[in-house]
Amino acid sequence: MFEQEIADAKRVVREFLEQAKLKQGNLVVIGCSTSEIAAHNIGSYSNAELGEAVFEAMYNVFQEAQIDVATQCCEHLNRALVMENEVAERFGYEIVNVIPMPKAGGSLSTAAWKIMKDPVAVERIQAHAGIDIGDTLIGMHLKSVAVPFRIEHPQIGSAHIVCARTRAKYVGGERAHYDAALE
């Protein structure tokens, strides 16, 4: 069940990792509408099983690359995020008290809560990069200079994919020199 969506999800993460310029221990935010994956309007067709299949596929690829993951909940939880407790502590994020459900948090975050070893919710993060599945608007959880980029196959099911990485801010003027490794 959901073989194509699982294959799509793994492919998206691999294509994303090729371009995102991430290091081990960096943090990626994932926003996802399972409704959009299933060719329905965002928020109208939550599917817990689909969320679990897609999250597990993506999470496994990120774990292999030693990249940390946070999932963005829906607007009913004010776009709170689910992540491993150890990651929240390492980055100094304040934990909030909420447990996502398919219609109050979203199917992907509900799956993350179920699959992660020690999940917690936080209100905001500053991720190094992100994947937006179905136009869920993850930009608020990225570091301040987000750089969008395209992957070769930007879809999971029927959902449109938008990817972004971040870079250090440029400061200075015409005499300034910049470190290409930080771009």
Salt bridges, closest charged atoms under 4 A:
ASP8 OD1 - ARG11 NH1 2.97
GLU15 OE2 - ARG11 NE 3.50
GLU15 OE2 - HIS153 ND1 2.71
GLU52 OE1 - LYS114 NZ 2.94
ASP68 OD2 - ARG90 NH2 2.37
GLU75 OE2 - HIS76 ND1 3.90
GLU86 OE2 - ARG90 NE 3.10
ASP135 OD1 - HIS160 ND1 3.12
GLU152 OE2 - HIS153 NE2 3.90
